[in-house]
Amino acid sequence: MNKHILPRFGNTPINDITSDDVDVIKMSLACGNTRTNNILSRMRGVFKLAKKKQIIQNNIMELVENLTREVTVINPLTMSEVSLFINHT
């Protein structure tokens, strides 16, 4: 929040923030999709609480979609390396 969100929205009243504003920030973040989604999650929490406390009427974060998670395939050893390891242990 301190690094990505507050510099952009810190002085903006929460009622003035639109889903389009959040989408612009979302697309400008120089980090991976998982990290971006984590940042959006914090914003969702703020807007959810603001709606619960009746500070805002509409939770605009309900209109902001997460980015697709990156799937990392990890293959630390080949099958021949696994066989070699097993044979030596």
Residue pairs with C-beta under 8 A, 6 or more apart in sequence:
1 39
1 42
1 43
4 25
4 29
4 39
5 25
5 39
5 42
5 43
8 21
8 25
9 17
9 21
9 25
14 46
14 47
14 50
14 55
14 56
15 55
15 56
17 60
18 60
19 60
19 61
19 63
19 64
22 40
22 43
22 60
22 61
22 64
23 64
26 36
26 40
26 64
26 67
29 35
29 36
29 39
31 39
32 70
33 66
33 67
33 68
33 69
33 70
34 69
34 70
36 67
37 66
37 67
37 69
40 61
40 64
40 66
43 61
43 64
44 61
44 64
47 56
47 59
47 60
47 61
48 59
48 61
50 56
50 59
51 57
51 58
51 59
77 85
